[in-house]
């Protein structure tokens, strides 16, 4: 403590006072507002739930399409993508 005080030209008692103030106010200064954090957390969780539901629906649709399609979807999609009719002007 005395080395820091002499290095910066501050009295040791002043450094101790600043340290006590900093330690008392450190956690409240760094903690986010409780209500804002809870709101953000709940919005995030609801978005995650919605996205999980969408993934589930898309997976079911894809499975159904794979089972009901006479040709494999990947080949059909590839043929549509590379077809000369699609690429012609």
C-alpha positions as CSV (number, residue, x, y, z in Angstrom):
1,X,0.0,0.0,0.0
2,X,2.8,2.4,0.9
3,X,4.6,1.6,-2.4
4,X,1.5,2.5,-4.4
5,X,1.1,5.7,-2.4
6,X,4.7,6.8,-2.9
7,X,4.5,5.9,-6.6
8,X,1.5,8.0,-7.3
9,X,2.2,10.7,-4.7
10,X,-0.9,10.0,-2.6
11,X,-1.1,9.6,1.2
12,X,-1.6,6.1,2.4
13,X,-4.7,7.0,4.4
14,X,-6.3,8.4,1.2
15,X,-5.6,5.1,-0.6
16,X,-7.1,3.1,2.3
17,X,-10.2,5.3,2.2
18,X,-10.5,4.9,-1.6
19,X,-10.1,1.1,-1.2
20,X,-12.9,0.9,1.4
21,X,-15.2,3.0,-0.8
22,X,-14.4,0.9,-3.8
23,X,-15.0,-2.4,-1.9
24,X,-18.3,-1.2,-0.5
25,X,-19.6,0.0,-3.9
26,X,-18.0,-2.6,-6.1
27,X,-20.7,-5.2,-6.4
28,X,-23.7,-2.8,-6.8
29,X,-21.8,-1.0,-9.5
30,X,-21.2,-4.2,-11.5
31,X,-24.5,-6.0,-10.9
32,X,-27.1,-5.5,-13.7
33,X,-30.5,-4.2,-12.8
34,X,-32.6,-7.1,-11.5
35,X,-35.8,-6.3,-13.3
36,X,-34.1,-5.7,-16.6
37,X,-32.1,-8.9,-16.3
38,X,-35.2,-10.9,-15.5
39,X,-37.1,-9.4,-18.5
40,X,-34.2,-10.2,-20.8
41,X,-33.9,-13.7,-19.4
42,X,-37.6,-14.5,-19.9
43,X,-37.6,-13.1,-23.4
44,X,-34.6,-15.2,-24.2
45,X,-36.1,-18.3,-22.8
46,X,-39.4,-17.8,-24.7
47,X,-37.5,-17.2,-27.9
48,X,-35.6,-20.5,-27.3
49,X,-38.8,-22.4,-26.7
50,X,-40.4,-21.0,-29.8
51,X,-37.3,-21.9,-31.9
52,X,-37.3,-25.4,-30.4
53,X,-40.9,-25.8,-31.4
54,X,-40.2,-24.7,-34.9
55,X,-37.3,-27.1,-35.2
56,X,-39.6,-29.9,-34.1
57,X,-42.3,-28.9,-36.6
58,X,-39.8,-28.7,-39.4
59,X,-38.3,-32.1,-38.5
60,X,-41.8,-33.7,-38.6
61,X,-42.5,-32.0,-41.9
62,X,-39.2,-33.2,-43.4
63,X,-39.8,-36.7,-42.2
64,X,-43.3,-36.8,-43.6
65,X,-42.0,-35.4,-47.0
66,X,-39.2,-38.0,-47.1
67,X,-41.7,-40.8,-46.4
68,X,-44.4,-39.6,-48.9
69,X,-42.1,-38.5,-51.7
70,X,-41.8,-41.1,-54.6
71,X,-38.2,-39.9,-55.3
72,X,-35.7,-38.8,-52.7
73,X,-36.0,-35.1,-51.9
74,X,-32.3,-34.5,-52.2
75,X,-32.1,-35.7,-55.7
76,X,-35.3,-33.8,-56.7
77,X,-34.0,-30.6,-55.2
78,X,-30.6,-31.1,-56.9
79,X,-32.3,-31.8,-60.3
80,X,-34.5,-28.7,-59.9
81,X,-31.5,-26.6,-59.0
82,X,-29.3,-27.8,-61.8
83,X,-31.9,-28.1,-64.5
84,X,-31.2,-26.3,-67.8
85,X,-34.7,-24.9,-67.9
86,X,-34.1,-23.0,-64.7
87,X,-30.8,-21.6,-65.8
88,X,-31.9,-20.5,-69.3
89,X,-32.6,-16.9,-70.0
